[in-house]
Each structure stands twice: as structure tokens, then as C-alpha cells.
């Protein structure tokens, strides 16, 4: 029996047991950090529909085209503020590493999340 690969979000768990159930709508993120990690994984696996589905309607674009040239290579969660199971809002600071045309780089962002209808949603990010 083949093992599924490790989840791109860096949790140490297998993708099938971590972010894939969220991507497929079989589970929901319990915290803002978990949603942020699942959104990072969605960029890795090119799941634009999940990214749009988990974007707050006030700031969500009509469509999203993911750049196939970007290869996401790792995620570091640097800090969180609120965003727990009992919170309505949360912040997650992270650094997402990537390679484009053989050149490594990273995205350093503080993302805002809000719970709406019981579900965590991405509101917006500020580059640091």
C-alpha cells in the first residue's frame, strides 16, 4: 500500500490526513493558522477553487489564476494572534518559500482571518 506524501503545510502529517480533507470540503479549519496552512497547501497543489471558497466575500476576487512557474517549497509560521477555536478574528504571520525559474525567494506576510458562519475565512494580507 503506497503512502501519500507529506502535507505541504509542514504539519508533519500526510496530505490525505491533513489539508486534503479541507480542500475537498470534508472538514473545516478549526483555527486561523490551520486555514492559512491549508491555503498554502492549496497554492502548492494548484487548488484555486479552495482558495476562492475560503476567501472572505468582501475581499475575494472574481477569479484566481495560479502561476505554474512558481514552485512553493516550504512554509514557516512565525507568529499567531488570536484565531483560536473560540475567536472571531485572527492574525497569522508567515514566510512562504518558493522557486521561480530556478531563483529562490519568499513571501513574508501577515494575514488577517475572520470567522463567518462558523467557518474561518482569509480577509487580506500585508507584505512585511
DRENTORKOL-3810 file (N, C-alpha, C; in nm, 4 decimals):
REM DRENTORKOL-3810
@n.u->0.0839; n.v->-0.1174; n.w->0.0000; ca.u->0.0000; ca.v->0.0000; ca.w->0.0000; c.u->0.0890; c.v->0.1245; c.w->0.0000
@n.u->0.0696; n.v->0.2109; n.w->-0.0985; ca.u->0.1528; ca.v->0.3298; ca.w->-0.1126; c.u->0.1117; c.v->0.4359; c.w->-0.0103
@n.u->0.2103; n.v->0.5024; n.w->0.0460; ca.u->0.1837; ca.v->0.6113; ca.w->0.1399; c.u->0.1697; c.v->0.7417; c.w->0.0627
@n.u->0.0783; n.v->0.8228; n.w->0.1068; ca.u->0.0634; ca.v->0.9541; ca.w->0.0438; c.u->0.1762; c.v->1.0437; c.w->0.0933
@n.u->0.2092; n.v->1.1447; n.w->0.0158; ca.u->0.3199; ca.v->1.2326; ca.w->0.0554; c.u->0.2857; c.v->1.3169; c.w->0.1777
@n.u->0.3920; n.v->1.3719; n.w->0.2354; ca.u->0.3752; ca.v->1.4629; ca.w->0.3485; c.u->0.2968; c.v->1.5854; c.w->0.3031
@n.u->0.2215; n.v->1.6420; n.w->0.3943; ca.u->0.1426; ca.v->1.7599; ca.w->0.3616; c.u->0.2362; c.v->1.8790; c.w->0.3380
@n.u->0.2109; n.v->1.9562; n.w->0.2333; ca.u->0.2962; ca.v->2.0725; ca.w->0.2058; c.u->0.2951; c.v->2.1775; c.w->0.3165
@n.u->0.1909; n.v->2.1776; n.w->0.4009; ca.u->0.1784; ca.v->2.2824; ca.w->0.5022; c.u->0.2828; c.v->2.2731; c.w->0.6127
@n.u->0.3578; n.v->2.1616; n.w->0.6182; ca.u->0.4633; ca.v->2.1474; ca.w->0.7175; c.u->0.4174; c.v->2.0926; c.w->0.8511
@n.u->0.2967; n.v->2.0384; n.w->0.8574; ca.u->0.2445; ca.v->1.9851; ca.w->0.9836; c.u->0.3148; c.v->1.8571; c.w->1.0271
@n.u->0.3800; n.v->1.7884; n.w->0.9321; ca.u->0.4408; ca.v->1.6597; ca.w->0.9611; c.u->0.3461; c.v->1.5430; c.w->0.9379
@n.u->0.2210; n.v->1.5744; n.w->0.9067; ca.u->0.1217; ca.v->1.4710; ca.w->0.8780; c.u->0.1149; c.v->1.4473; c.w->0.7275
@n.u->0.0508; n.v->1.3379; n.w->0.6880; ca.u->0.0323; ca.v->1.3088; ca.w->0.5464; c.u->-0.0757; c.v->1.4014; c.w->0.4896
@n.u->-0.0619; n.v->1.4372; n.w->0.3631; ca.u->-0.1561; ca.v->1.5264; ca.w->0.2962; c.u->-0.2988; c.v->1.4733; c.w->0.3069
@n.u->-0.3184; n.v->1.3412; n.w->0.2885; ca.u->-0.4523; ca.v->1.2817; ca.w->0.2955; c.u->-0.5170; c.v->1.2967; c.w->0.4328
@n.u->-0.4364; n.v->1.3141; n.w->0.5359; ca.u->-0.4887; ca.v->1.3259; ca.w->0.6727; c.u->-0.4839; c.v->1.4696; c.w->0.7244
@n.u->-0.4350; n.v->1.5604; n.w->0.6446; ca.u->-0.4160; ca.v->1.6973; ca.w->0.6915; c.u->-0.4984; c.v->1.7944; c.w->0.6073
@n.u->-0.4432; n.v->1.8462; n.w->0.5013; ca.u->-0.5101; ca.v->1.9501; ca.w->0.4228; c.u->-0.6063; c.v->1.8979; c.w->0.3159
@n.u->-0.5846; n.v->1.7779; n.w->0.2654; ca.u->-0.6733; ca.v->1.7273; ca.w->0.1596; c.u->-0.8206; c.v->1.7241; c.w->0.2018
@n.u->-0.8555; n.v->1.6780; n.w->0.3239; ca.u->-0.9968; ca.v->1.6805; ca.w->0.3626; c.u->-1.0562; c.v->1.8222; c.w->0.3625
@n.u->-0.9758; n.v->1.9214; n.w->0.3972; ca.u->-1.0229; ca.v->2.0596; ca.w->0.3912; c.u->-1.0428; c.v->2.1016; c.w->0.2456
@n.u->-0.9463; n.v->2.0692; n.w->0.1611; ca.u->-0.9561; ca.v->2.1041; ca.w->0.0191; c.u->-1.0799; c.v->2.0426; c.w->-0.0447
@n.u->-1.1141; n.v->1.9228; n.w->-0.0035; ca.u->-1.2294; ca.v->1.8517; ca.w->-0.0612; c.u->-1.3619; c.v->1.8891; c.w->0.0057
@n.u->-1.3586; n.v->1.9761; n.w->0.1074; ca.u->-1.4808; ca.v->2.0157; ca.w->0.1760; c.u->-1.5316; c.v->1.9120; c.w->0.2743
@n.u->-1.4478; n.v->1.8148; n.w->0.3096; ca.u->-1.4873; ca.v->1.7096; ca.w->0.4035; c.u->-1.4652; c.v->1.7503; c.w->0.5482
@n.u->-1.3926; n.v->1.8580; n.w->0.5690; ca.u->-1.3596; ca.v->1.9064; ca.w->0.7020; c.u->-1.3444; c.v->2.0576; c.w->0.6919
@n.u->-1.3416; n.v->2.1252; n.w->0.8057; ca.u->-1.3230; ca.v->2.2697; ca.w->0.8086; c.u->-1.2083; c.v->2.3037; c.w->0.9032
@n.u->-1.1381; n.v->2.4104; n.w->0.8722; ca.u->-1.0284; ca.v->2.4555; ca.w->0.9581; c.u->-1.0836; c.v->2.4975; c.w->1.0936
@n.u->-1.0176; n.v->2.4548; n.w->1.2000; ca.u->-1.0608; ca.v->2.4876; ca.w->1.3351; c.u->-0.9981; c.v->2.6167; c.w->1.3870
@n.u->-0.8867; n.v->2.6585; n.w->1.3252; ca.u->-0.8178; ca.v->2.7801; ca.w->1.3672; c.u->-0.7752; c.v->2.8597; c.w->1.2439
@n.u->-0.7422; n.v->2.9857; n.w->1.2662; ca.u->-0.6922; ca.v->3.0693; ca.w->1.1570; c.u->-0.5613; c.v->3.0129; c.w->1.1017
@n.u->-0.4746; n.v->2.9629; n.w->1.1898; ca.u->-0.3481; ca.v->2.9049; ca.w->1.1430; c.u->-0.3736; c.v->2.7824; c.w->1.0561
@n.u->-0.4669; n.v->2.6990; n.w->1.0963; ca.u->-0.4967; ca.v->2.5802; ca.w->1.0172; c.u->-0.5503; c.v->2.6198; c.w->0.8792
@n.u->-0.6334; n.v->2.7237; n.w->0.8746; ca.u->-0.6820; ca.v->2.7703; ca.w->0.7443; c.u->-0.5661; c.v->2.8249; c.w->0.6610
@n.u->-0.4770; n.v->2.9030; n.w->0.7233; ca.u->-0.3631; ca.v->2.9583; ca.w->0.6497; c.u->-0.2762; c.v->2.8459; c.w->0.5944
@n.u->-0.2496; n.v->2.7442; n.w->0.6752; ca.u->-0.1682; ca.v->2.6312; ca.w->0.6291; c.u->-0.2374; c.v->2.5586; c.w->0.5134
@n.u->-0.3690; n.v->2.5408; n.w->0.5229; ca.u->-0.4415; ca.v->2.4721; ca.w->0.4152; c.u->-0.4433; c.v->2.5563; c.w->0.2884
@n.u->-0.4465; n.v->2.6867; n.w->0.3024; ca.u->-0.4418; ca.v->2.7743; ca.w->0.1847; c.u->-0.3033; c.v->2.7681; c.w->0.1198
@n.u->-0.1970; n.v->2.7645; n.w->0.2013; ca.u->-0.0635; ca.v->2.7467; ca.w->0.1449; c.u->-0.0584; c.v->2.6161; c.w->0.0657
@n.u->-0.1090; n.v->2.5079; n.w->0.1248; ca.u->-0.1105; ca.v->2.3786; ca.w->0.0547; c.u->-0.1905; c.v->2.3865; c.w->-0.0742
@n.u->-0.2977; n.v->2.4642; n.w->-0.0743; ca.u->-0.3779; ca.v->2.4804; ca.w->-0.1959; c.u->-0.2963; c.v->2.5487; c.w->-0.3060
@n.u->-0.2108; n.v->2.6438; n.w->-0.2696; ca.u->-0.1209; ca.v->2.7031; ca.w->-0.3694; c.u->-0.0263; c.v->2.5967; c.w->-0.4235
@n.u->0.0258; n.v->2.5116; n.w->-0.3360; ca.u->0.1199; ca.v->2.4072; ca.w->-0.3782; c.u->0.0550; c.v->2.3115; c.w->-0.4773
@n.u->-0.0692; n.v->2.2699; n.w->-0.4485; ca.u->-0.1368; ca.v->2.1708; ca.w->-0.5344; c.u->-0.2248; c.v->2.2366; c.w->-0.6410
@n.u->-0.2172; n.v->2.3684; n.w->-0.6527; ca.u->-0.2906; ca.v->2.4452; ca.w->-0.7553; c.u->-0.4416; c.v->2.4278; c.w->-0.7439
@n.u->-0.4939; n.v->2.4428; n.w->-0.6225; ca.u->-0.6373; ca.v->2.4313; ca.w->-0.5977; c.u->-0.6981; c.v->2.5709; c.w->-0.5810
@n.u->-0.7185; n.v->2.6392; n.w->-0.6930; ca.u->-0.7717; ca.v->2.7756; ca.w->-0.6907; c.u->-0.9136; c.v->2.7796; c.w->-0.6353
@n.u->-0.9926; n.v->2.6766; n.w->-0.6593; ca.u->-1.1311; ca.v->2.6775; ca.w->-0.6103; c.u->-1.1348; c.v->2.6805; c.w->-0.4570
@n.u->-1.0437; n.v->2.6088; n.w->-0.3908; ca.u->-1.0388; ca.v->2.6125; ca.w->-0.2446; c.u->-0.9979; c.v->2.7516; c.w->-0.1965
@n.u->-0.9007; n.v->2.8109; n.w->-0.2632; ca.u->-0.8567; ca.v->2.9445; ca.w->-0.2241; c.u->-0.9719; c.v->3.0437; c.w->-0.2333
@n.u->-1.0493; n.v->3.0381; n.w->-0.3395; ca.u->-1.1636; ca.v->3.1281; ca.w->-0.3549; c.u->-1.2723; c.v->3.0973; c.w->-0.2521
@n.u->-1.2970; n.v->2.9715; n.w->-0.2259; ca.u->-1.4004; ca.v->2.9299; ca.w->-0.1311; c.u->-1.3693; c.v->2.9752; c.w->0.0120
@n.u->-1.2407; n.v->2.9884; n.w->0.0444; ca.u->-1.2005; ca.v->3.0258; ca.w->0.1801; c.u->-1.1589; c.v->3.1727; c.w->0.1900
@n.u->-1.1948; n.v->3.2522; n.w->0.0911; ca.u->-1.1638; ca.v->3.3952; ca.w->0.0881; c.u->-1.2889; c.v->3.4714; c.w->0.1295
@n.u->-1.2764; n.v->3.5660; n.w->0.2186; ca.u->-1.3914; ca.v->3.6439; ca.w->0.2657; c.u->-1.4575; c.v->3.7147; c.w->0.1471
@n.u->-1.5909; n.v->3.7103; n.w->0.1378; ca.u->-1.6595; ca.v->3.7692; ca.w->0.0220; c.u->-1.6330; c.v->3.9184; c.w->0.0031
@n.u->-1.6008; n.v->3.9903; n.w->0.1095; ca.u->-1.5755; ca.v->4.1341; ca.w->0.0978; c.u->-1.4461; c.v->4.1651; c.w->0.0231
@n.u->-1.3522; n.v->4.0704; n.w->0.0203; ca.u->-1.2225; ca.v->4.0959; ca.w->-0.0436; c.u->-1.1873; c.v->3.9933; c.w->-0.1512
@n.u->-1.2734; n.v->3.8946; n.w->-0.1733; ca.u->-1.2459; ca.v->3.7852; ca.w->-0.2676; c.u->-1.2517; c.v->3.8354; c.w->-0.4121
@n.u->-1.1503; n.v->3.8004; n.w->-0.4920; ca.u->-1.1553; ca.v->3.8339; ca.w->-0.6354; c.u->-1.2563; c.v->3.7429; c.w->-0.7064
@n.u->-1.2975; n.v->3.7826; n.w->-0.8239; ca.u->-1.3922; ca.v->3.7005; ca.w->-0.9002; c.u->-1.3290; c.v->3.5709; c.w->-0.9487
@n.u->-1.2006; n.v->3.5760; n.w->-0.9793; ca.u->-1.1305; ca.v->3.4572; ca.w->-1.0257; c.u->-0.9862; c.v->3.4634; c.w->-0.9767
@n.u->-0.9186; n.v->3.3525; n.w->-0.9918; ca.u->-0.7803; ca.v->3.3438; ca.w->-0.9457; c.u->-0.7030; c.v->3.2544; c.w->-1.0409
@n.u->-0.5997; n.v->3.3094; n.w->-1.1019; ca.u->-0.5127; ca.v->3.2323; ca.w->-1.1906; c.u->-0.3807; c.v->3.2087; c.w->-1.1183
@n.u->-0.3503; n.v->3.0833; n.w->-1.0919; ca.u->-0.2260; ca.v->3.0492; ca.w->-1.0234; c.u->-0.1140; c.v->3.0345; c.w->-1.1251
@n.u->0.0025; n.v->3.0856; n.w->-1.0906; ca.u->0.1184; ca.v->3.0855; ca.w->-1.1794; c.u->0.1898; c.v->2.9504; c.w->-1.1718
@n.u->0.1870; n.v->2.8754; n.w->-1.2820; ca.u->0.2506; ca.v->2.7437; ca.w->-1.2866; c.u->0.4028; c.v->2.7505; c.w->-1.2740
@n.u->0.4610; n.v->2.8681; n.w->-1.2952; ca.u->0.6066; ca.v->2.8813; ca.w->-1.2864; c.u->0.6561; c.v->2.8849; c.w->-1.1425
@n.u->0.5649; n.v->2.9133; n.w->-1.0484; ca.u->0.6028; ca.v->2.9219; ca.w->-0.9067; c.u->0.5938; c.v->2.7831; c.w->-0.8447
@n.u->0.7054; n.v->2.7380; n.w->-0.7862; ca.u->0.7078; ca.v->2.6113; ca.w->-0.7130; c.u->0.7285; c.v->2.6449; c.w->-0.5666
@n.u->0.6235; n.v->2.6218; n.w->-0.4862; ca.u->0.6288; ca.v->2.6510; ca.w->-0.3433; c.u->0.7088; c.v->2.5413; c.w->-0.2742
@n.u->0.8046; n.v->2.5817; n.w->-0.1886; ca.u->0.8990; ca.v->2.4849; ca.w->-0.1328; c.u->0.8970; c.v->2.4720; c.w->0.0187
@n.u->0.8238; n.v->2.5562; n.w->0.0886; ca.u->0.8207; ca.v->2.5437; ca.w->0.2335; c.u->0.7465; c.v->2.6572; c.w->0.2999
@n.u->0.7027; n.v->2.6320; n.w->0.4208; ca.u->0.6243; ca.v->2.7296; ca.w->0.4961; c.u->0.6770; c.v->2.7389; c.w->0.6381
@n.u->0.6966; n.v->2.8617; n.w->0.6847; ca.u->0.7323; ca.v->2.8877; ca.w->0.8239; c.u->0.6254; c.v->2.9773; c.w->0.8846
@n.u->0.5571; n.v->2.9285; n.w->0.9869; ca.u->0.4637; ca.v->3.0119; ca.w->1.0615; c.u->0.5459; c.v->3.0828; c.w->1.1676
@n.u->0.5456; n.v->3.2153; n.w->1.1631; ca.u->0.6309; ca.v->3.2947; ca.w->1.2508; c.u->0.5599; c.v->3.3410; c.w->1.3774
@n.u->0.4292; n.v->3.3702; n.w->1.3667; ca.u->0.3538; ca.v->3.4179; ca.w->1.4828; c.u->0.2047; c.v->3.4071; c.w->1.4543
@n.u->0.1282; n.v->3.3940; n.w->1.5621; ca.u->-0.0172; ca.v->3.3983; ca.w->1.5521; c.u->-0.0695; c.v->3.4892; c.w->1.6627
@n.u->-0.1828; n.v->3.5491; n.w->1.6355; ca.u->-0.2504; ca.v->3.6317; ca.w->1.7349; c.u->-0.3987; c.v->3.5981; c.w->1.7269
@n.u->-0.4543; n.v->3.5511; n.w->1.8367; ca.u->-0.5937; ca.v->3.5052; ca.w->1.8419; c.u->-0.6121; c.v->3.3970; c.w->1.7345
@n.u->-0.7294; n.v->3.3880; n.w->1.6761; ca.u->-0.7530; ca.v->3.2901; ca.w->1.5702; c.u->-0.7766; c.v->3.1486; c.w->1.6191
@n.u->-0.8058; n.v->3.1328; n.w->1.7479; ca.u->-0.8313; ca.v->3.0003; ca.w->1.8028; c.u->-0.9751; c.v->2.9558; c.w->1.7822
@n.u->-1.0085; n.v->2.8373; n.w->1.8283; ca.u->-1.1431; ca.v->2.7825; ca.w->1.8090; c.u->-1.2554; c.v->2.8700; c.w->1.8661
@n.u->-1.2280; n.v->2.9512; n.w->1.9675; ca.u->-1.3317; ca.v->3.0347; ca.w->2.0284; c.u->-1.3265; c.v->3.1803; c.w->1.9806
@n.u->-1.2317; n.v->3.2139; n.w->1.8944; ca.u->-1.2149; ca.v->3.3519; ca.w->1.8481; c.u->-1.2953; c.v->3.3795; c.w->1.7208
@n.u->-1.3168; n.v->3.5068; n.w->1.6937; ca.u->-1.3852; ca.v->3.5500; ca.w->1.5706; c.u->-1.2877; c.v->3.6082; c.w->1.4692
@n.u->-1.1705; n.v->3.6498; n.w->1.5161; ca.u->-1.0686; ca.v->3.7100; ca.w->1.4290; c.u->-0.9323; c.v->3.6546; c.w->1.4664
@n.u->-0.8407; n.v->3.6611; n.w->1.3711; ca.u->-0.7062; ca.v->3.6148; ca.w->1.3987; c.u->-0.6066; c.v->3.6682; c.w->1.2977
@n.u->-0.4798; n.v->3.6691; n.w->1.3378; ca.u->-0.3678; ca.v->3.7084; ca.w->1.2517; c.u->-0.2682; c.v->3.5937; c.w->1.2483
@n.u->-0.2093; n.v->3.5725; n.w->1.1315; ca.u->-0.1023; ca.v->3.4743; ca.w->1.1179; c.u->0.0095; c.v->3.5383; c.w->1.0364
@n.u->0.1287; n.v->3.5423; n.w->1.0945; ca.u->0.2468; ca.v->3.5893; ca.w->1.0221; c.u->0.3230; c.v->3.4670; c.w->0.9740
@n.u->0.3601; n.v->3.4675; n.w->0.8470; ca.u->0.4282; ca.v->3.3510; ca.w->0.7909; c.u->0.5267; c.v->3.3927; c.w->0.6829
@n.u->0.6141; n.v->3.2997; n.w->0.6508; ca.u->0.7053; ca.v->3.3144; ca.w->0.5375; c.u->0.6877; c.v->3.1905; c.w->0.4509
@n.u->0.6485; n.v->3.2114; n.w->0.3253; ca.u->0.6298; ca.v->3.1010; ca.w->0.2305; c.u->0.7444; c.v->3.1072; c.w->0.1298
@n.u->0.8161; n.v->2.9980; n.w->0.1186; ca.u->0.9332; ca.v->2.9907; ca.w->0.0313; c.u->0.8932; c.v->2.9352; c.w->-0.1054
@n.u->0.9601; n.v->2.9866; n.w->-0.2092; ca.u->0.9276; ca.v->2.9430; ca.w->-0.3452; c.u->1.0509; c.v->2.9501; c.w->-0.4340
@n.u->1.0375; n.v->2.8891; n.w->-0.5509; ca.u->1.1393; ca.v->2.8969; ca.w->-0.6550; c.u->1.0674; c.v->2.9345; c.w->-0.7841
@n.u->1.1213; n.v->3.0340; n.w->-0.8535; ca.u->1.0681; ca.v->3.0753; ca.w->-0.9834; c.u->1.1849; c.v->3.0801; c.w->-1.0809
@n.u->1.1765; n.v->3.0019; n.w->-1.1871; ca.u->1.2823; ca.v->2.9961; ca.w->-1.2880; c.u->1.4188; c.v->2.9683; c.w->-1.2246
@n.u->1.4208; n.v->2.8803; n.w->-1.1250; ca.u->1.5455; ca.v->2.8425; ca.w->-1.0602; c.u->1.5948; c.v->2.9399; c.w->-0.9548
@n.u->1.5214; n.v->3.0494; n.w->-0.9323; ca.u->1.5632; ca.v->3.1510; ca.w->-0.8358; c.u->1.4772; c.v->3.1401; c.w->-0.7097
@n.u->1.5413; n.v->3.1138; n.w->-0.5951; ca.u->1.4634; ca.v->3.1042; ca.w->-0.4714; c.u->1.4184; c.v->3.2413; c.w->-0.4225
@n.u->1.3056; n.v->3.2417; n.w->-0.3541; ca.u->1.2526; ca.v->3.3640; ca.w->-0.2962; c.u->1.1566; c.v->3.3294; c.w->-0.1851
@n.u->1.0960; n.v->3.4311; n.w->-0.1275; ca.u->0.9976; ca.v->3.4055; ca.w->-0.0228; c.u->0.8967; c.v->3.5188; c.w->-0.0181
@n.u->0.7825; n.v->3.4868; n.w->0.0384; ca.u->0.6745; ca.v->3.5819; ca.w->0.0622; c.u->0.6568; c.v->3.5900; c.w->0.2125
@n.u->0.6763; n.v->3.7074; n.w->0.2693; ca.u->0.6597; ca.v->3.7289; ca.w->0.4128; c.u->0.5335; c.v->3.8123; c.w->0.4281
@n.u->0.4351; n.v->3.7583; n.w->0.5012; ca.u->0.3052; ca.v->3.8241; ca.w->0.5076; c.u->0.2438; c.v->3.8095; c.w->0.6459
@n.u->0.1637; n.v->3.9078; n.w->0.6844; ca.u->0.0749; ca.v->3.8976; ca.w->0.7994; c.u->-0.0652; c.v->3.8943; c.w->0.7418
@n.u->-0.1341; n.v->3.7828; n.w->0.7624; ca.u->-0.2675; ca.v->3.7631; ca.w->0.7061; c.u->-0.3731; c.v->3.7789; c.w->0.8140
@n.u->-0.4844; n.v->3.8403; n.w->0.7747; ca.u->-0.5998; ca.v->3.8580; ca.w->0.8634; c.u->-0.7069; c.v->3.7559; c.w->0.8273
@n.u->-0.7666; n.v->3.6983; n.w->0.9309; ca.u->-0.8717; ca.v->3.5987; ca.w->0.9137; c.u->-0.9915; c.v->3.6370; c.w->0.9984
@n.u->-1.1090; n.v->3.5980; n.w->0.9521; ca.u->-1.2324; ca.v->3.6236; ca.w->1.0257; c.u->-1.3209; c.v->3.5002; c.w->1.0165
@n.u->-1.3881; n.v->3.4712; n.w->1.1263; ca.u->-1.4832; ca.v->3.3602; ca.w->1.1254; c.u->-1.6193; c.v->3.4155; c.w->1.0821
@n.u->-1.6796; n.v->3.3481; n.w->0.9867; ca.u->-1.8124; ca.v->3.3883; ca.w->0.9387; c.u->-1.8965; c.v->3.2628; c.w->0.9207
@n.u->-2.0134; n.v->3.2610; n.w->0.9807; ca.u->-2.0989; ca.v->3.1428; ca.w->0.9721; c.u->-2.0314; c.v->3.0184; c.w->1.0262
@n.u->-1.9426; n.v->3.0362; n.w->1.1245; ca.u->-1.8723; ca.v->2.9241; ca.w->1.1849; c.u->-1.7462; c.v->2.8815; c.w->1.1115
@n.u->-1.7189; n.v->2.9404; n.w->0.9947; ca.u->-1.6018; ca.v->2.8999; ca.w->0.9149; c.u->-1.4982; c.v->3.0123; c.w->0.9119
@n.u->-1.3708; n.v->2.9736; n.w->0.9219; ca.u->-1.2624; ca.v->3.0700; ca.w->0.9093; c.u->-1.2459; c.v->3.1085; c.w->0.7628
@n.u->-1.2257; n.v->3.2386; n.w->0.7367; ca.u->-1.2041; ca.v->3.2896; ca.w->0.6019; c.u->-1.0851; c.v->3.3843; c.w->0.6015
@n.u->-1.0105; n.v->3.3820; n.w->0.4920; ca.u->-0.8993; ca.v->3.4753; ca.w->0.4705; c.u->-0.9573; c.v->3.6102; c.w->0.4315
@n.u->-0.9135; n.v->3.7169; n.w->0.4960; ca.u->-0.9624; ca.v->3.8518; ca.w->0.4638; c.u->-0.8638; c.v->3.9239; c.w->0.3740
@n.u->-0.7412; n.v->3.9398; n.w->0.4215; ca.u->-0.6381; ca.v->4.0071; ca.w->0.3414; c.u->-0.5029; c.v->3.9873; c.w->0.4073
@n.u->-0.3990; n.v->4.0158; n.w->0.3298; ca.u->-0.2628; ca.v->4.0040; ca.w->0.3816; c.u->-0.1854; c.v->4.1324; c.w->0.3592
@n.u->-0.0881; n.v->4.1546; n.w->0.4457; ca.u->0.0021; ca.v->4.2691; ca.w->0.4342; c.u->0.1439; c.v->4.2152; c.w->0.4244
@n.u->0.2120; n.v->4.2500; n.w->0.3152; ca.u->0.3502; ca.v->4.2060; ca.w->0.2974; c.u->0.4398; c.v->4.2772; c.w->0.3974
@n.u->0.5323; n.v->4.2015; n.w->0.4526; ca.u->0.6246; ca.v->4.2563; ca.w->0.5541; c.u->0.7609; c.v->4.2667; c.w->0.4911
END
